[in-house]
Amino acid sequence: MIDASIEAIPGLLLSFGVLALILALPVGLLARVRQKPVTIRLLCAVSVAGVCAVTLLPTDGGPVGQGAICDVSSPFPQLFLSSSALLNVALFAPAPFFAMLVFRRPLTVVAVAVLSSGLIELIQSEGTMGRACSSTDLVANATGALIGAAGGVVLLRSRGQEARWGKSDVLWGGGLAAVGAMVLTGVFQTSVESYVPLSERDGVKTQARALEGSDAWITEAATDVFGAKTPVREVVSETRDGRYLVTASTDLGDISGWWPEKKLVQAAFKDNRAEAGSLSMGQAAAVGTRFAERWFPEEVRGAERKVRMSGAGETAVYMLSYRRYTAGVMMPMRLSMTVTSAGRIMNFSARAVKDPDLPKVVVTEGEAARLAHQYSGRTTQGAVLLAQHVTDRGWRPVWMIGIESSDVFIDAVTGRRIPRTSLGTEAP
């Protein structure tokens, strides 16, 4: 962190050396003239030079030219967890420490240090140096000043000296604190725009709470599909109808699912070539079944499983499909997956929808075929009775009638044709 800070500020060490020399020379000469201890005063001057060099020199890569903006989000808990904040505490402790040994006025020393910190943050808020103003830095700086001043008081007492807590210190310290606080507060309120980081905004914090645990869940699923040694590179979430579609990306492929329902939607390897293996259809089906029962227990319960093979030999793959029927109507739940002969889940797609309550079917298959021919003028080629979500009508039993290169959808209760555009592709 220290190395990164040095690299981010061009010429930091050289600038610090020059500034330290500029401050230390007159301080040292004045101390000699007045016959005061020189070393402590020189250390105090060098500490002040360090604060100025680290906080006021322009940096590379920071925000520039954004106007007067200051991050006013809560400094906790990052004050104790952020390495940057802890470095600020350490940076601002030495100068008040040595200043206490020189002046022995604790209130005045602390007031000057804290107000100086506020002035530094005000300068940084202008955004012309690649710097960022924040309440966390201000509190960290003030914490360092208090620690440094307290350390000075302790050292003085250990030497048999007492800090000067008299009226002069109270007047100077209190007066500086009051006047300086009013001036800085006024300038901040009139000239600096308060900024709350995205992560601290109410809506984002609410979303973060709602998504808590989703990363671990989708990562566990990704590990099961792509392998324990395949790291998840990124997890992103997308809001849809009051819930979240969470997607984990790996080098081998992606997997997504609904949160907070914990319902997987799909996954696929980027490379869809099947590796050689020796599993039979029954063994491959058992692999798929174990996966389905782990991640889709409610969906496969009571569902019909069909298995078919594609290809031949060692690179054959097996397609498993799960469908559930109620009173002869195919329910909206869908689960399909492909298993290689080596036992790898190559891909799957799922639609985890609860079985809807449907009105009683009135139109028979023959009547539906006749109506489809009447509506389209074409020869029918098969029929499937399934549950479909119809716009403005909810869930309905629907006949899907094949006609040459298309389909006709017939309401199995009323016999009316349903436009394809009125059929939902996903449960609400």
C-alpha positions in Angstrom: 0.0 0.0 0.0 2.9 2.4 0.8 4.7 1.5 -2.4 1.5 2.1 -4.4 1.0 5.5 -2.7 4.6 6.5 -3.6 4.1 5.4 -7.2 0.8 7.2 -7.5 2.4 10.6 -6.5 5.1 11.6 -9.0 8.2 13.0 -7.3 6.8 12.3 -3.8 10.2 11.6 -2.1 12.0 14.5 -3.8 9.1 16.9 -3.0 9.1 15.8 0.6 12.8 16.3 0.9 12.6 19.8 -0.6 9.6 20.8 1.5 11.2 19.3 4.7 14.3 21.4 4.0 12.3 24.6 3.5 10.4 24.1 6.8 13.2 22.7 8.9 15.9 25.3 8.1 14.1 28.4 9.5 12.6 26.3 12.4 16.1 25.0 13.4 17.7 28.5 13.1 14.9 30.1 15.2 15.3 27.4 17.8 19.1 28.0 18.1 18.6 31.8 18.3 16.0 31.3 21.1 18.1 28.6 22.7 15.3 26.0 22.5 15.7 22.3 21.9 16.4 21.9 18.1 15.7 18.2 17.4 12.1 18.1 18.5 11.3 21.2 16.5 13.0 19.8 13.4 11.1 16.5 13.8 7.8 18.5 14.0 8.7 20.5 10.9 9.6 17.3 9.0 6.3 15.6 10.1 4.3 18.6 8.8 6.3 18.4 5.5 5.3 14.8 5.2 1.6 15.5 5.7 1.7 18.3 3.1 3.6 16.2 0.5 1.4 13.1 0.8 -1.9 15.0 0.8 -1.5 18.0 -1.4 0.7 16.9 -4.3 -1.1 15.9 -7.5 -1.6 12.2 -8.2 -1.8 10.0 -11.3 -5.0 8.2 -12.1 -7.4 10.0 -9.7 -10.5 11.9 -10.6 -9.6 15.3 -12.1 -11.9 18.2 -13.0 -15.1 16.9 -11.5 -15.8 20.0 -9.5 -16.0 20.4 -5.7 -17.3 17.1 -4.5 -16.9 15.3 -1.2 -17.9 11.8 -0.2 -20.0 12.2 3.0 -20.9 8.6 3.5 -20.4 7.1 7.0 -16.7 6.5 7.8 -17.5 3.3 9.6 -16.6 0.5 9.5 -14.0 1.2 6.8 -12.1 3.5 9.2 -10.9 0.4 10.9 -10.7 -1.9 7.9 -9.3 0.2 5.1 -5.5 0.3 4.7 -5.8 3.8 3.2 -7.7 5.0 6.3 -5.2 3.4 8.7 -2.3 5.0 6.8 -4.0 8.4 7.2 -4.2 7.8 11.0 -0.5 7.0 11.0 0.3 10.0 8.8 -1.4 12.6 11.1 -0.1 11.2 14.4 3.6 12.3 14.4 3.1 16.1 13.8 0.7 16.6 16.8 3.0 14.3 18.9 6.1 16.5 18.4 4.0 19.6 18.6 2.8 18.6 22.0 6.4 18.2 23.1 7.2 21.7 21.8 4.1 23.7 22.9 2.6 21.4 25.6 -0.9 22.8 24.8 -3.1 19.8 24.0 -6.4 21.6 23.0 -4.6 24.0 20.7 -2.5 21.3 19.1 -5.5 19.1 18.4 -7.6 22.0 17.1 -4.9 23.1 14.7 -4.3 19.5 13.5 -8.0 18.8 12.9 -8.7 22.1 11.2 -5.7 21.6 9.0 -7.1 18.2 8.1 -10.4 19.9 7.2 -8.6 22.5 5.1 -6.7 19.7 3.3 -10.0 17.9 2.5 -11.5 21.1 1.2 -8.5 21.6 -1.2 -8.8 18.0 -2.3 -12.6 18.4 -3.0 -11.8 20.7 -5.9 -10.8 17.7 -7.9 -7.9 19.4 -9.7 -5.1 17.3 -8.3 -6.5 13.8 -8.8 -7.5 13.8 -5.1 -10.7 12.8 -3.4 -12.3 14.4 -0.4 -14.1 12.1 2.0 -15.5 12.0 5.5 -13.5 8.8 6.2 -10.2 10.6 5.5 -11.3 13.5 7.8 -12.2 11.2 10.7 -9.0 9.2 10.1 -6.9 12.3 10.1 -8.5 13.6 13.3 -8.1 10.2 14.9 -4.4 10.3 14.1 -4.1 13.8 15.6 -5.8 12.7 18.8 -3.5 9.7 19.1 -0.4 11.8 18.5 -1.4 14.5 21.0 -2.3 11.9 23.6 1.1 10.2 23.0 2.8 13.6 23.6 0.9 14.1 26.9 2.0 10.6 28.1 5.6 11.2 27.2 5.6 14.6 28.9 4.2 13.1 32.1 6.8 10.3 32.0 9.5 13.0 31.9 7.9 14.8 34.9 6.5 17.5 32.8 2.8 18.5 32.6 0.8 19.6 29.7 -0.5 23.2 29.9 -4.2 22.8 30.3 -4.7 26.4 31.5 -7.0 29.1 30.3 -4.7 30.1 27.5 -4.9 26.7 26.0 -8.7 26.6 26.4 -9.1 30.0 24.8 -6.8 29.4 21.9 -7.9 25.8 21.3 -11.6 26.4 21.8 -11.5 29.7 19.8 -9.7 28.1 16.9 -12.0 25.1 17.0 -15.1 27.2 17.0 -14.1 29.7 14.4 -12.4 27.2 12.1 -15.3 24.8 12.3 -17.8 27.5 11.4 -15.7 28.7 8.5 -15.0 25.2 7.1 -18.6 24.1 7.6 -19.9 27.2 5.8 -17.5 26.7 2.9 -18.3 23.0 2.5 -22.1 23.7 2.6 -21.9 26.5 0.0 -19.2 25.4 -2.3 -18.9 21.6 -2.1 -21.4 19.1 -3.4 -22.1 16.2 -1.1 -21.6 12.9 -2.7 -22.7 9.5 -1.4 -21.0 6.5 -3.1 -23.1 4.1 -5.0 -22.5 1.3 -2.5 -23.9 3.6 0.3 -27.1 4.7 -1.4 -30.4 3.4 0.0 -31.5 1.6 -3.1 -28.2 -0.1 -3.7 -27.9 -1.0 0.0 -31.4 -2.6 -0.2 -30.4 -4.5 -3.3 -27.1 -5.7 -1.7 -29.1 -7.0 1.3 -31.6 -8.7 -1.1 -28.7 -10.4 -3.0 -26.8 -11.5 0.2 -25.9 -15.1 -0.3 -26.6 -15.2 -4.0 -22.9 -15.3 -4.9 -22.2 -18.3 -2.7 -25.3 -20.1 -4.1 -24.5 -19.6 -7.8 -20.8 -20.3 -7.2 -21.7 -23.7 -5.7 -23.8 -24.5 -8.7 -21.0 -23.4 -11.1 -18.6 -25.6 -9.2 -21.0 -28.6 -9.6 -21.3 -28.0 -13.4 -17.9 -26.8 -14.4 -15.7 -28.5 -11.8 -14.2 -27.6 -8.4 -11.0 -26.3 -10.0 -12.8 -23.9 -12.3 -12.8 -20.4 -10.6 -15.8 -18.1 -11.0 -14.5 -14.9 -12.7 -17.5 -12.7 -12.3 -21.0 -12.8 -10.8 -23.6 -10.2 -12.1 -27.2 -9.7 -11.2 -30.1 -8.3 -13.3 -33.4 -7.2 -11.9 -36.5 -8.7 -13.5 -40.0 -8.4 -12.2 -38.9 -7.9 -8.6 -36.4 -10.7 -8.5 -32.8 -11.2 -9.7 -31.3 -13.2 -12.5 -27.8 -14.0 -11.1 -25.2 -15.2 -13.6 -21.7 -16.6 -12.8 -19.1 -16.6 -15.5 -16.1 -19.0 -15.7 -13.5 -19.7 -18.4 -15.4 -22.8 -19.3 -19.0 -21.4 -19.5 -21.8 -19.5 -17.7 -24.6 -20.5 -15.4 -27.6 -18.4 -14.3 -30.5 -18.7 -11.9 -33.3 -16.8 -10.2 -32.7 -15.3 -6.7 -34.1 -15.4 -4.0 -36.0 -18.5 -5.3 -32.7 -20.3 -5.8 -33.9 -21.8 -9.1 -31.3 -22.4 -11.8 -32.2 -21.4 -15.3 -29.5 -22.6 -17.6 -25.8 -23.4 -18.0 -23.6 -24.4 -20.9 -20.0 -25.1 -21.7 -18.5 -22.8 -24.3 -16.9 -25.8 -25.9 -19.9 -28.1 -26.8 -17.8 -30.9 -28.1 -18.3 -34.2 -26.3 -15.2 -35.9 -24.9 -14.8 -39.6 -25.2 -16.3 -41.8 -22.5 -17.7 -45.2 -21.7 -21.0 -44.6 -19.9 -24.0 -46.4 -21.1 -27.4 -44.7 -21.5 -28.5 -45.9 -18.1 -25.3 -44.7 -16.4 -25.4 -41.3 -18.1 -29.1 -41.0 -17.1 -28.2 -41.7 -13.5 -25.6 -38.9 -13.6 -28.3 -36.5 -14.9 -30.8 -37.7 -12.4 -28.5 -37.1 -9.5 -27.9 -33.6 -10.7 -31.6 -32.9 -11.3 -32.6 -34.3 -7.8 -30.0 -32.0 -6.2 -30.8 -28.7 -7.9 -34.4 -29.3 -9.0 -36.0 -31.6 -6.4 -39.5 -30.0 -6.6 -39.5 -29.9 -10.4 -38.6 -33.6 -11.0 -40.9 -34.9 -8.3 -43.7 -36.6 -10.1 -42.3 -35.7 -13.5 -41.8 -38.1 -16.5 -38.2 -38.5 -17.6 -37.3 -39.4 -21.1 -33.7 -40.2 -22.3 -32.5 -40.3 -25.9 -29.0 -40.7 -27.4 -27.4 -38.5 -30.0 -24.3 -39.6 -31.9 -22.6 -42.9 -31.5 -19.6 -44.6 -29.9 -17.4 -43.0 -27.2 -18.5 -39.4 -28.0 -22.2 -40.1 -27.9 -24.3 -37.7 -25.7 -27.6 -38.4 -23.9 -30.4 -35.9 -23.7 -32.6 -36.0 -20.6 -36.0 -34.3 -20.4 -38.4 -33.9 -17.5 -42.0 -33.0 -18.0 -45.0 -33.2 -15.6 -48.6 -33.9 -16.6 -51.8 -33.2 -14.7 -55.0 -34.5 -16.1 -53.3 -34.9 -19.5 -52.0 -31.3 -19.6 -48.3 -30.8 -19.8 -47.4 -28.4 -17.0 -45.1 -25.3 -17.6 -42.2 -26.8 -15.7 -39.3 -27.7 -18.0 -36.0 -29.4 -17.4 -33.7 -30.5 -20.2 -30.0 -31.5 -20.0 -27.2 -33.1 -22.0 -24.8 -35.6 -20.5 -21.7 -36.8 -22.2 -20.5 -40.4 -22.2 -17.8 -39.3 -19.8 -20.4 -38.2 -17.2 -20.2 -34.4 -17.7 -23.3 -32.2 -17.7 -22.6 -30.4 -20.9 -25.6 -28.0 -20.6 -29.1 -27.7 -19.1 -32.1 -25.4 -19.3 -34.9 -25.2 -16.8 -38.1 -23.4 -16.2 -39.0 -23.9 -12.6 -42.7 -23.0 -12.5 -45.2 -24.3 -10.0 -48.1 -26.2 -11.5 -50.9 -23.7 -12.1 -54.6 -24.2 -11.4 -56.3 -24.6 -14.8 -60.0 -24.7 -15.9 -61.3 -28.0 -17.1 -60.5 -29.0 -20.7 -63.5 -29.0 -22.9 -62.1 -29.1 -26.5 -60.9 -32.5 -27.5 -57.8 -33.1 -29.6 -59.9 -33.9 -32.7 -62.0 -30.7 -32.3 -58.8 -28.7 -31.8 -57.3 -30.1 -35.0 -60.5 -29.3 -36.9 -60.5 -25.7 -35.5 -56.8 -25.3 -36.4 -57.5 -26.4 -40.0 -60.4 -24.0 -40.1 -58.4 -21.1 -38.8 -55.3 -21.7 -41.0 -56.6 -23.5 -44.0 -53.7 -26.0 -43.7 -53.3 -29.6 -42.8 -52.6 -30.4 -39.2 -49.6 -32.5 -38.1 -50.0 -33.4 -34.5 -51.2 -31.9 -31.2 -49.9 -31.2 -27.7 -52.0 -30.1 -24.8 -50.1 -27.8 -22.5 -50.5 -25.1 -19.9 -49.7 -21.7 -21.2 -49.8 -18.2 -19.7 -52.0 -16.1 -21.9 -51.9 -12.3 -21.8 -54.9 -10.9 -19.9 -56.3 -14.4 -19.2 -53.7 -16.0 -17.0 -52.9 -19.7 -17.1 -55.0 -21.7 -19.6 -55.0 -25.3 -21.1 -53.9 -24.8 -24.7 -53.8 -27.1 -27.7 -50.6 -26.6 -29.7 -51.5 -27.9 -33.2 -48.7 -28.4 -35.7 -49.4 -27.1 -39.2 -46.7 -27.6 -41.8 -43.9 -25.1 -40.8 -45.8 -23.4 -38.0 -48.2 -23.9 -35.0 -51.7 -22.9 -34.2 -52.7 -22.4 -30.5 -56.3 -23.2 -29.5 -57.8 -22.4 -26.1 -58.9 -25.9 -24.8 -61.8 -24.4 -22.9 -63.3 -21.9 -25.4 -61.9 -23.2 -28.8 -60.8 -19.7 -29.6 -57.5 -19.2 -31.5 -54.8 -17.6 -29.4 -52.3 -15.3 -31.2 -48.7 -16.4 -30.6 -47.9 -12.9 -29.4 -50.3 -13.4 -26.5 -48.4 -16.4 -25.1 -46.0 -15.8 -22.3 -42.6 -17.4 -22.4 -42.0 -17.2 -18.7 -44.2 -17.5 -15.6 -45.0 -14.2 -14.0 
